[in-house]
Amino acid sequence: MTNVTLGRTGITVNKNGFGALPVQRVSMEEAVKILRKAYEGGITFFDTARAYTDSEEKLGNALSDVRSHICLATKTMSTTVDGFWKDLETSLTLLKTDHVDVYQFHNPSFCPKPEDGTGLYEAALKAKEQGKIRFIGITNHRLAVAQEAIDSGLYDTLQFPFCYLSSDKDIHLVEACKTRNIGFIAMKSLSGGLINNSAAAYAFADQYDNVLPIWGIQKEAELDEFLSYITQPPAMTGQIRELIEKDRSQLSGSFCRGCGYCMPCPVGIEINNCARMSLLLRRSPSAAHLSPAGQEKMMKIKDCLHCNQCMSHCPYGLNTPQLLAENLKDYEEILAGKKL
C-alpha cells in the first residue's frame, strides 16, 4: 500500500485518488454504487468541481455519512467574488458538508493573487478563516500559470496534467512543488483515454513520491483496476518501460488531450474528441466512433467557420482547426478502408 502526502497540507491518502468528472455521465444509482465501492476499497481522496454538473450531488449522496474519513476537493471557475461565494455555498450544500478540504481555482487564465483587483484570493482567505475551506489550491493546463502559482507561494496544492507522456517542463513542475512543499495532484493521468494501460500509468506516477494521481472513473470495471493497485501496486518493469517508450514515440508532438477548454464550438463540432479521432480509433474500441452517430459528429468538421475560437482557448497552443482537418481526412480514409 502506497500513500502520498500533499505537501504542507499534511493530507495523507492512498496513491489512488478518485476523479469524479466522469460520474456525471452515469445515473445517480450507479454513481453512488461506484463511489461507495471506491471508499470501501480504500480510496479516500475525491476530486470534483462545481462545473461537473451533478458530480458534487452524487458525491454528497454517496459519502456524506463517512465525511470525516475522506478528503474532498472541489473547484470554482468563477472570476468574480460574488460568483466565488455562490459556487462555494452551492458546493457545500450538494456535498452535504460544512467544509471542503481543498478548494481550487479551476483552470483560470491567470494566477489569482492578493490585490490583483479581482478579490478572488482574498475571498479564498476569508473562506478559510470561516472554516469553509481548509486549503487553497489551483488547477491549470498552462505551464506559465502553474509555474507562477508555485513561485507565488500562495497555494497549498497544484493540480496539473501529468502522465508518462509529460514533457521535461511538466516534470519540472512536480519537482518544484516538492521543493516548495506544495501538494501535486495529477489530472489526465491516462491522457484523456489515450493511455490504455493503467498499470503503466500507475507505475510511472509511482516514481514520484509527491504526486497524487486522480483517476477519472465511471465504470465499476475501471474502479476494480485501481482498487487492485492499493494492495498490489504495479512496479516499473522492463516490459512497462518498453510500452511507455513505444507510446511516447507514437504520441509525441502536437496532439489533442481532450481537456475540452476549446468548447463549445459555434457550429457544434465535438472538438475535444474529433481533434484526436485518429488516435482514439487506434487506441480504443472503434465501433462507436465509426457508427452512423460517430460519422455524423465527424462530418460536422466540414461546417468549421475557421473562427479560431477553439485555437485561442487551447491551453496547449494547438492549431485546432488544422488538427480537425487532418483527423477528418484520416477518418474518411479509414471509412473507405484505406487505413486503420
NUNU-525818 format. One record per residue: residue in three letters; x, y, z of N, C-alpha, C, O in turn. Coordinates in steps of 0.1 Angstrom, whole numbers, plus 5000, padded with zeros to 4 digits. Atoms other than C-alpha are relative to their C-alpha. Layout:
ALAXYZXYZXYZXYZ...
This chain:
MET500849885000500050005000500950125000501750145009THR499249885001501550334989499250135003498150154997ASN500649884997500550665004500850124995502050114992VAL499449875004501251024994499550115008498350115012THR500449884992501251345014500050124991501050154983LEU500149885008500051664997500750125006500150215011GLY499149884996502951895007499650045014499449965023ARG500249944986502352135036498649985005498350025017THR501450034995498652035038500049905011499249895020GLY500050114991499651725057499049894996498949795003ILE501050105004496851545039500749874994501549894984THR499350125004498051185035498949904996498149865004VAL501050095006496050945013500749894992501849914988ASN499550105009496450634992500350064987499650164983LYS499649945013498150704959499149964989499549924978ASN501150015010494850654941498950095004498250075013GLY501149914998492650954940498949974990499149924980PHE501250035009489150944925499650144994499350235000GLY500449895008488551194897498549994997498149904989ALA501550025001484751254898499450074989498150094988LEU500649955012484251424865499249904992498049934989PRO500850105008483151104847498749955006497849914999VAL501250054995480451014872498850084997497750045000GLN501149925004478351294859499349934988498249974984ARG500650075012477751064829499249885003498649824994VAL500850124996476150784848498950045009498850155015SER501149974992472950764868500450025014501549985019MET499749984986472750864904500249875007501149865015GLU499950134993472250504915501449944997502149885006GLU498750065003475350384896501150085005502150025010ALA498949924994477450674907500249985015501349965019VAL499950024986476650624943500649865003501449855012LYS499450134998477450254940501550004997502349945005ILE498650005003480850324924500850085010501850045015LEU499349924990481750604948500149935013501249935020ARG500050074987480850394978501049885000501749865009LYS499050115001482850094965501450055000502349995006ALA498649944999485850324960500450035014501549995018TYR499749984986485650434996500349885008501249875015GLU499950134992485150085010501249934995501849845003GLY498850065005488049974988501350065004502450015002GLY498849934995490450225003500450134994501450194998ILE499749865006490250544982499350105009498150095013THR500649904991489750845004500250154995499750245002PHE499949875005490651144982499150014987499249934978PHE501049985011487751264959500150144995499950235002ASP499949875007488151544934498850034991498549944982THR501249965009485151724917500150144997501150215000ALA500049865003484152064906498650054998497749974995ARG501349945002481152304905499649984985498449974982ALA500350005014481452284867499649864995499249844984TYR500350135004480851904867498649965002498349865009THR501550024998477051924866499649945013499750015023ASP500550054988475751684892501049915008500649835017SER499050084993479051524903500150035015500249935023GLU500049974986479051704936498849945008499049895019GLU501250064994475551594944500149855002499849805012LYS499850154999476451234937501049975011500849875018LEU499150024989479451264960499350025013499549945023GLY500749974987477251414987499149885004499149845016ASN500950114997474751134984500749875004500249795012ALA499350124998477350864984500850005013500949895019LEU499050004990479750975011499850095012500750105020SER500249914989478251225035500149945013500550005023ASP500050064986477950975063501449955004501649915015VAL498650034996481750905061500950124998502150114996ARG499349885003482751265056501350015008502350065003SER498849984992485251265085501149904996502249925001HIS498950105003487150975069500550024986501449954981ILE499549985014487651125034500450154998500250235007CYS499649865003489151435018499350044987499349964977LEU500849955011487051644994500750124994501150215001ALA499549885007488451874968499050034989498549954982THR500849955011486352084945500550134995501650185000LYS499449895007486752384923498950114996497750084996THR500949905005485252714912500750064987501950094987MET499649945012485552864877499750155000500050224990SER500449865000484253204888501150095000502250075005THR499049895001486153514880499650125008500250235007THR500549894992484153734904499949955015499749835017VAL500150044986483953744942498649955003498449855010ASP501350054998480153704942499849864995499249785001GLY500150135006480453404919500849905009500349785010PHE499250084991483153264942499149955012499149835014TRP500850044988480853264972498849924996498449835004LYS501250085004477853134953500449864997499749775000ASP499650135004479852844939500449925013500049815014LEU499650074987481352764974498849955008498749845012GLU501250044992477952764991499249894993498749805000THR500750115007476452554964500749875001500149765003SER499250124998479252304966499949945014499749825015LEU500250054986478952275004498749945001498649835008THR501350064999475252215001499949874993499449774998LEU500150125008475551954974500949895005500549775005LEU499150104994478451774990499649965014500249875020LYS500550024987476551785023501150005011501349915019THR498949984991479451915043500150155004499550234997ASP499949864996480352235062501450054996501750174998HIS498749965005483852245047500649924989500249804987VAL499350075011485952155017501549995004502150095009ASP498650024996489452015023501050084991501850164996VAL499249925010491052164991499050074991498350014983TYR500849925009489252444973500950074990501850144993GLN499149975011490752514939499450104990498250094987PHE500449925011490552794914500249914987501349854985HIS500150105010489552594883500550064986499850134979ASN499449965013491952654853499950154996499450184985PRO500149865003492053034855501150044989502149974989SER499049965011493853214826501150085007502150125000PHE499049924993495853404853500149935014499349855018CYS499850054986497153334888499550105010500150205012PRO500549904990494953494914500950025012501549935017LYS499149954990496953694939499350115008498450175004PRO500649894993496153934967500350144993501350164987GLU499949865006495554294955500250004985500850094979ASP499950005015495354184918498750074994498650074982GLY501249935005491954364915498849914999497749964997THR501250095002489754054913499449975014498249955014GLY500650034986489353994951499949855002499449815013LEU500250154999489453614944500849945011500349865019TYR499250064990492353524966499650055014499649975023GLU500549954987491153744994498749935004498649905016ALA501250084997487753564992500449865005499849815014ALA499650134995489553234995500650005014500349915022LEU499549994987491453355025498950025011498949965022LYS501249984991488153475041499349875002498949845014ALA500750134999486553135034500849915009500249835016LYS499150094991489552965051499950055014499849965023GLU500249954987489153195081498749955006498649935018GLN501350044996485553095083499949855002498849805007GLY500050154998486452725083499349934988499049814989LYS500750065011484652665050500949924990500549834983ILE499050085007487852555033501249995008501550075017ARG498850024992491052415047501250054993502150114999PHE498849975008493552465019499650064987498550034981ILE500249935013493752684988500849944989502049934991GLY499350065011494652524955499650064987498850154987ILE500249955014494752594918500249894991501149814992THR499850095011494352384887500350084988499850194986ASN499849935013495652464853500649904990501049794993HIS499450075011496752344819501150084994501750044984ARG499049915006499152634812501249995009501250025021LEU498850004993502752594822500350135007500850135019ALA499649874994503252964828499250035012499850085022VAL500949974988500252994852500449915011500549955023ALA499650094990501252684870501350045007501450035019GLN498749964994504852804875499850125008500550135019GLU500249884993503653144886499349975014499750035024ALA500750044988501352974912501049945010501049975022ILE499050064992504352774925500950115006501250115018ASP499149904996506653074926499450105010500150165019SER500649914992504053284944500049965015499950045024GLY500050054986504053064975498650015006498449985018LEU501449974995500253134978499249875001498249875008TYR500950125002498952784970500549885007501749855007ASP499750124993498852474991500149884990500849784993THR500050115009498252244961499950064985499450174983LEU500149975014498652254923499549874994500049764996GLN500450125008496652024900500350034986499950144980PHE499549985013498151984866500049874993500249764999PRO499950135007498151724838501449945001502450015000PHE498750074999500851464844499849854998499049795004CYS500050145003501451124829501349974993502250054992TYR498750045006504150934811500250064986501250034979LEU499849925012503651154780500450145003500650224994SER499749864996504551464800501450044996502349954994SER498749955005507451684789500950025013500550015024ASP499149964990510551774809499550125008499850135020LYS500649884993508852104817499049965010498950025021ASP501050054991505951924833500649935012500249965024ILE499350064989508351714854500650105009500750085021HIS499449894992510052034865499050055010499350095021LEU501149954991506652144880499949915012499849965023VAL500150104989506451824900501250025010501050025022GLU498849994991510051874913499950135007500350145019ALA500149874994509352244920499050005012499350065022CYS500950014989506352154941500549935012500349965023LYS499350084989508351904961500950095008501050095020THR499149914993510952164968499350115008499850145019ARG500849904992508352424979499049945009498250025016ASN500950074991506352164998498550034997497750055005ILE501449985006503252214976499549874995500249804988GLY500650135005500951924970499850004985499450104980PHE500250015015500851804934498949894998499149775001ILE501150085004497551654922500149984985500050084977ALA499850025014497951484888498749964993498149864996MET501250035009495051504864500549954987501749964984LYS499650055013494951344830501149905000501949894991SER499050104999497051054842499949894989500849824987LEU500250095012495550854813499950084987499550034977SER500049915012495851144789498750004993498649994981GLY501350005007492151164783499649884993498849894984GLY500350125006491950804774500949954989500849844984LEU499150055010494850784750501049905006501549824999ILE499250114993496850584776499149895004498149915011ASN501050114997495150244777500649895009500149785009ASN499450104990497450064802500150075013501150155016SER500049934987496550184837501249965009501750045017ALA498850044991499349974853501250084996502050125005ALA498849925004501950154832499850155005500850215009ALA500249864995500350494841500350015015500950105020TYR499750004986500450404878501549995003502050065011ALA498550024997504050274877500850134997501750165004PHE499349875003505150604861499850105011500750155016ALA500349914989503350814887500749965013501050055021ASP499450054987504750594915501450045001502050035012GLN498649965000508250714906500250135008501350175012TYR500049874994507351054921499249995013498049985013ASP500750024987506551034958499150115005498450095015ASN500949884996504851374960498850014990498150114991VAL501149995010502351304931498849915004499049805007LEU501350084997498751204938499250004987498650104983PRO500850015012497151084906498549985003498249915012ILE501550024999493351114903499549944988499650004977TRP500450075012491850864880498550034997497750035006GLY501449985004488650954861499349874998499749794989ILE500650135000486350664868498550024998497850105005GLN501550005001482750604856499549864999498349844999LYS500550145001482650224853500649925012501849945016GLU499650084988482949964881501349924996502249905004ALA498850085004485449764860501350085000502450045003GLU498849904999487750074858500450015014501650015018LEU499749994986487450114895500849885006501749895013ASP499350124995488449754902501549994996502249945005GLU498550005004491749804883500750085011501850045016PHE499249914991492750094906499949955014500949975022LEU500050064987491549924937501049895002501549875013SER499050104999493749634929501450055003502349985008TYR498749944998496749874929500250045014501450085017ILE499849974986496149954965500849895007501749925015THR499350114994497349614976501249954992502149894997GLN499050045009499449534945500450114991500150104979PRO499649895009500949854931500949954989501949894992PRO499150055011502449794897501450075001501550195004ALA498649955000506249834895500450044986499949994976MET499449965013508249994867500949894995502149894998THR499350125005509349674850500650044986500350154980GLY499549985014511349654817498950004990499050074980GLN501150015010508249554799499150135000498850174989ILE500749885000506349854811500850124995500250214988ARG499149895005509250084804500050004984500050104978GLU500050025015509249944768498750054994498750124984LEU501349955005505550014764499950155001499450214992ILE500049864999505950364777500850074989500350174983GLU499249945011508650444752499449994987499450084979LYS500850025012506550304724498950104999498750164988ASP501149905000503650524734500550144998499950224991ARG499449875001505850824737500450034985500250144981SER499649985014507150774702498850024991498850094981GLN501349995008503550734688499350135003498650184994LEU500949894995502051024708500850135002500450225008SER499249884998504851274707499550114990498950084980GLY500449895009504351624692498650065004498250055015SER501349934998501051814688498849904999498549854989PHE501250085000498051604699499050065010499450125020CYS501149954991494751694715499949915012499849795011ARG500150074987494551594752498549985004498349915013GLY501450024997490751614752499550085012498550045018CYS500449934988490551864780498750084999498050105009GLY501349945003487552044764500050155002498950215001TYR500149864998488552404771499850084987499650204987CYS500349945013488152474734498550014997498050074988MET501550015002484352404738499350125007499850175017PRO500750065011481752494729500450064987500950174986CYS499749965013482152524692498750074994497650024996PRO501249935005479852784674499149924991497949944990VAL500850085009478752524649499849865005499349774998GLY500350124994478552234673501049884998500649775000ILE499050115001481752034665500549965013500850045022GLU499550064987482751804693501550005000502149894998ILE498649985003486251934691500949915009501849855003ASN499150084991487751754721500149864997501049795002ASN499950145005487051414705500450004986501249924981CYS499750005015487151504668501450034997502049984987ALA498649965003490551664670501149895004502349915001ARG499150114996492051334683499549874995499949765000MET500650125004489951084665500949894994500749784997SER499150095006492750924646500749915011500949795010LEU499450074989494450834679499049915008499349805012LEU501150084993491150724696499749874992499549764998LEU500350125008490450484667501149895001500849775000ARG498950094999493850324671500349955014501049855017ARG499650034986493950314709498849965009498949945021SER501250034992490350234720499049934990499249934978PRO501050065009487350034707499450104990499050214994SER500449915011486350184673498650004996498250094989ALA501450025005482750064668499250135002498650174992ALA500849894998481150364684500450124992499650204987HIS499449895007483450614667499749994985499550094978LEU500350025014482650454633498549984997498249964985SER501450025002478950424638499450124993500050224991PRO500649895006476450644620500050135008500250245003ALA499949884991476350874650501450065001501550185001GLY498749965000480050884651500450074987501150174988GLN499849945013480250964614499450145000500050244994GLU500749875000477751254619500850105007500950215003LYS499249914992479951404646501250054992501650164992MET498849965008483051394624499750084988500550174985MET500349925012481351534593499650145004499750234995LYS500249864996480451844614501250084998501150214997ILE498849935002484051934609500050094987500650194986LYS500149935013483152044574499350135001499450224992ASP500749874998481052324589500950105007500450215010CYS499049914993484152474606500050144994500150154981LEU500049865005484052854603501450065000501650174995HIS498749964999487752884609500150145007500850235004CYS500049874992486953154635501250005010501550105015ASN498850014992489953024655499750025015500650035023GLN500449994986487953054688500649885008501149905019CYS499450114993489052704697501550015002502049975013MET498649984999492652774690500450105010501450085018SER499749904990492653084711499849955015500450015024HIS500350054986491252884741500849885004500849835015CYS499250124997493652584738501150035009502050115005PRO498949974991495952584768501349944995502449975001TYR498850065005498452374748500550074987501550034981GLY499649935012498652624719499949934987500749954978LEU500150085012497552374693499350084989498450164992ASN500749955012496452464658498849914998498849824990THR501150105000493052304664499349994987499049884983PRO500650025013491452384630500849904991500249824984GLN499250095008494352214614499949855004499949764996LEU500150134995494151914637498649944996498649824993LEU501350055004490451884629500049954986499549854982ALA500050045014491051884592500849884997500449794989GLU499150125001493851624595499349885005499349774998ASN500750114995491651404616498949964991498649844990LEU501150035009488751424592500549934988499949834984LYS499450065011490951334563500349855003500049764995ASP499650134996492351034582498749915002498749804998TYR501250074997488850934593499349954987498849844987GLU500650045013487450934558500849894993500249814986GLU499250105006490350724546499749865007499749765001ILE500350124992489550474574498749944996498549824994LEU501350045005485950464564500049934986499349844984ALA499950065014486950394528500949875000501149814989GLY499250124999489150104541501450024996502149924993LYS498749985005492350264531501050005012502249995010LYS499249994988493650294567499449935012498249905012LEU500450034986493450164603501249965008501149935020
